[in-house]
Amino acid sequence: MSNITALVIGGTGATGKQLVTQLLANSTISTVKVFVRKEMTDLHPKLQSFVVDFNAIDTWQHLITGDMLFSVMGTTLKQAGSKAEQYKVDVTYQYQVAKAAATNGVAIAVLLSSFGANASSSIFYSKIKGELESLFIALPFSHLHIFQPGILERFTNDGRVFENIGVSMIKWLNTVGLFRHQAPLPVTVLAEKMIKVALNETTNKVTYYRLNDISNI
């Protein structure tokens, strides 16, 4: 594969930034189209940045064209302010973009979900991630790659206090030989693996990558 156009939503988050950086550096990717709510300051000849209103996708869905979609958008309940607003970011916006992409002929989608995602879960975050996975699976992508990592090492101060504490605790436990199979996953590595599976040919329509699966890619 060559001369590939990659689409990214969530490109300003910790994982998204790494994803965009690595896509731009990849010689097989010719164009990186990023859909954001605020203007990006990065300048690169392969980068096309579109400032859009995710509440009005009908006005820009014609721009969602290319070869592969990376959907890594997400927020926290604290950042969103309410469950309704978090649902909008974590489910509605991503699904609407994915639906437009599939309608416009995008063949491959890579979705960043979460460990424990389950539409039947009593835990709100796990439930909405599970719902999102189900919505993506129902779309007519040729190939869908769903990542369900555990705790992420983001290298940013983005207000995810409990996650940052969790990273520190697990890393300390790792040093004494405990929970090594649950070591925090750096977002640099996650981005690398997401690009790798998107570029590799597969016959599977839907493939899941959980915890240790990701490190084995």
C-alpha positions as CSV (number, residue, x, y, z in Angstrom):
1,M,0.0,0.0,0.0
2,S,1.2,3.5,-0.8
3,N,-0.2,7.0,-1.3
4,I,-2.6,6.5,1.6
5,T,-4.8,9.1,3.0
6,A,-5.3,8.7,6.8
7,L,-8.1,10.4,8.7
8,V,-7.9,11.2,12.4
9,I,-10.4,12.4,15.0
10,G,-9.1,13.0,18.5
11,G,-5.8,14.2,17.0
12,T,-5.2,16.7,19.8
13,G,-5.3,14.2,22.7
14,A,-2.3,12.3,24.1
15,T,-2.7,9.3,21.8
16,G,-3.9,11.4,18.9
17,K,-0.9,13.6,18.9
18,Q,1.4,10.6,18.8
19,L,-0.7,9.1,16.1
20,V,-0.6,12.2,13.9
21,T,3.2,12.6,14.4
22,Q,3.9,9.0,13.4
23,L,1.5,9.1,10.4
24,L,3.2,12.2,9.1
25,A,6.6,10.4,9.4
26,N,5.4,7.3,7.7
27,S,6.6,7.1,4.1
28,T,3.5,5.1,2.9
29,I,1.1,7.8,4.1
30,S,0.7,10.7,1.6
31,T,-1.9,12.7,3.4
32,V,-3.1,13.1,7.0
33,K,-6.5,14.7,7.4
34,V,-7.2,15.8,11.0
35,F,-10.6,17.0,12.1
36,V,-10.4,19.3,15.2
37,R,-12.4,21.8,17.1
38,K,-9.4,24.3,17.4
39,E,-6.8,25.2,14.9
40,M,-3.6,23.1,15.0
41,T,-0.3,24.9,15.1
42,D,1.7,22.1,13.5
43,L,2.8,22.7,9.9
44,H,3.6,19.8,7.7
45,P,3.2,19.4,3.9
46,K,1.3,16.2,4.4
47,L,-1.1,17.6,7.1
48,Q,-4.5,18.9,6.3
49,S,-6.2,20.3,9.4
50,F,-9.9,21.0,9.3
51,V,-11.6,23.0,12.1
52,V,-15.1,21.6,12.4
53,D,-18.2,21.7,14.5
54,F,-18.9,18.1,15.6
55,N,-22.5,19.1,16.4
56,A,-23.0,19.9,12.7
57,I,-21.4,17.0,10.8
58,D,-23.8,17.5,7.9
59,T,-21.8,20.6,6.9
60,W,-18.5,18.8,6.6
61,Q,-19.1,15.1,6.1
62,H,-18.1,15.4,2.5
63,L,-14.5,16.0,3.7
64,I,-14.4,12.6,5.4
65,T,-12.8,10.8,2.5
66,G,-9.6,8.7,2.4
67,D,-8.4,5.2,3.0
68,M,-8.3,4.7,6.7
69,L,-9.9,6.3,9.8
70,F,-8.3,6.5,13.2
71,S,-10.9,7.3,15.9
72,V,-9.2,8.1,19.1
73,M,-11.5,10.8,20.5
74,G,-12.3,10.6,24.2
75,T,-12.9,12.6,27.4
76,T,-13.4,12.1,31.1
77,L,-16.6,12.8,33.1
78,K,-14.8,15.7,34.9
79,Q,-13.7,17.3,31.6
80,A,-17.1,16.8,29.9
81,G,-19.1,18.1,32.9
82,S,-21.9,15.5,32.7
83,K,-22.6,12.0,31.5
84,A,-24.6,13.4,28.6
85,E,-21.7,15.4,27.4
86,Q,-19.3,12.6,27.8
87,Y,-21.6,10.3,25.8
88,K,-21.7,12.9,23.1
89,V,-17.9,13.0,22.8
90,D,-17.1,9.3,23.4
91,V,-20.0,7.9,21.3
92,T,-22.1,10.3,19.2
93,Y,-19.3,12.3,17.6
94,Q,-17.2,9.2,16.8
95,Y,-20.1,7.2,15.5
96,Q,-21.3,10.0,13.2
97,V,-17.8,10.5,11.8
98,A,-17.3,6.7,11.3
99,K,-20.7,6.5,9.6
100,A,-19.8,9.3,7.2
101,A,-16.5,7.7,6.5
102,A,-18.0,4.3,5.7
103,T,-20.6,6.0,3.5
104,N,-17.8,7.8,1.7
105,G,-15.9,4.6,0.9
106,V,-13.3,4.6,3.7
107,A,-12.4,0.9,3.9
108,I,-10.4,0.6,7.2
109,A,-11.2,1.9,10.6
110,V,-9.1,1.8,13.8
111,L,-11.0,2.5,17.0
112,L,-9.4,3.2,20.4
113,S,-11.8,1.7,22.9
114,S,-11.0,0.5,26.5
115,F,-10.3,-2.5,28.6
116,G,-13.6,-3.8,30.0
117,A,-15.7,-2.3,27.3
118,N,-19.2,-3.9,27.5
119,A,-22.5,-2.5,26.4
120,S,-24.2,-4.4,29.2
121,S,-21.9,-3.1,31.9
122,S,-23.3,-1.3,35.0
123,I,-20.2,1.0,34.8
124,F,-21.0,4.0,32.7
125,Y,-17.6,4.3,31.0
126,S,-17.4,0.6,30.2
127,K,-21.0,0.7,28.9
128,I,-20.5,3.6,26.5
129,K,-17.3,2.1,25.1
130,G,-19.1,-1.1,24.5
131,E,-22.0,0.7,22.8
132,L,-19.5,2.5,20.6
133,E,-17.8,-0.8,19.6
134,S,-21.2,-2.2,18.6
135,L,-22.0,0.8,16.5
136,F,-18.7,0.6,14.6
137,I,-19.0,-3.1,14.0
138,A,-22.4,-2.5,12.3
139,L,-20.9,-0.2,9.8
140,P,-19.7,-1.5,6.4
141,F,-16.0,-1.2,6.9
142,S,-13.9,-3.8,5.1
143,H,-11.7,-4.1,8.2
144,L,-12.2,-2.8,11.7
145,H,-9.4,-2.9,14.3
146,I,-10.6,-2.4,17.9
147,F,-8.0,-1.6,20.6
148,Q,-8.9,-2.3,24.2
149,P,-5.7,-1.3,26.1
150,G,-5.4,-1.1,29.9
151,I,-4.0,1.9,31.6
152,L,-2.2,4.3,29.3
153,E,1.0,6.3,30.0
154,R,0.2,9.6,28.4
155,F,3.2,11.8,29.4
156,T,0.8,14.7,29.8
157,N,-0.8,16.6,32.6
158,D,-4.4,16.5,31.3
159,G,-6.3,16.2,34.5
160,R,-6.6,12.5,34.6
161,V,-5.5,12.3,38.2
162,F,-6.6,8.8,39.1
163,E,-5.2,7.4,35.9
164,N,-1.8,9.1,36.6
165,I,-1.9,7.6,40.1
166,G,-2.7,4.2,38.7
167,V,0.3,4.4,36.3
168,S,2.6,5.3,39.1
169,M,1.3,2.4,41.3
170,I,1.5,-0.2,38.6
171,K,5.0,0.9,37.6
172,W,6.1,0.5,41.2
173,L,4.5,-2.9,41.4
174,N,6.3,-3.9,38.2
175,T,9.6,-3.1,39.8
176,V,9.0,-5.7,42.5
177,G,7.8,-8.3,40.0
178,L,4.1,-7.8,40.3
179,F,1.4,-7.2,37.5
180,R,4.0,-7.1,34.8
181,H,1.4,-8.3,32.3
182,Q,-0.5,-5.1,33.1
183,A,2.3,-2.6,32.7
184,P,1.1,0.8,31.6
185,L,1.1,1.2,27.8
186,P,2.9,4.3,26.5
187,V,0.8,6.2,24.0
188,T,3.8,6.2,21.7
189,V,3.7,2.4,21.5
190,L,-0.1,2.4,21.1
191,A,0.0,4.8,18.2
192,E,2.7,2.7,16.5
193,K,0.7,-0.5,16.8
194,M,-2.5,1.1,15.6
195,I,-0.7,2.3,12.4
196,K,0.9,-1.1,11.9
197,V,-2.4,-3.1,12.0
198,A,-4.1,-0.5,9.7
199,L,-1.3,-0.9,7.1
200,N,-1.1,-4.7,7.3
201,E,-3.4,-6.7,5.1
202,T,-5.9,-9.0,6.8
203,T,-8.9,-11.1,5.9
204,N,-10.7,-10.4,9.2
205,K,-13.6,-7.9,9.2
206,V,-13.2,-7.2,12.9
207,T,-10.1,-7.8,15.0
208,Y,-9.8,-7.1,18.7
209,Y,-6.5,-6.2,20.5
210,R,-6.5,-6.6,24.2
211,L,-3.8,-6.0,26.7
212,N,-1.0,-8.4,25.8
213,D,-2.2,-8.7,22.2
214,I,-1.1,-5.2,21.6
215,S,2.5,-5.8,22.6
216,N,2.6,-8.9,20.4
217,I,1.6,-6.9,17.2
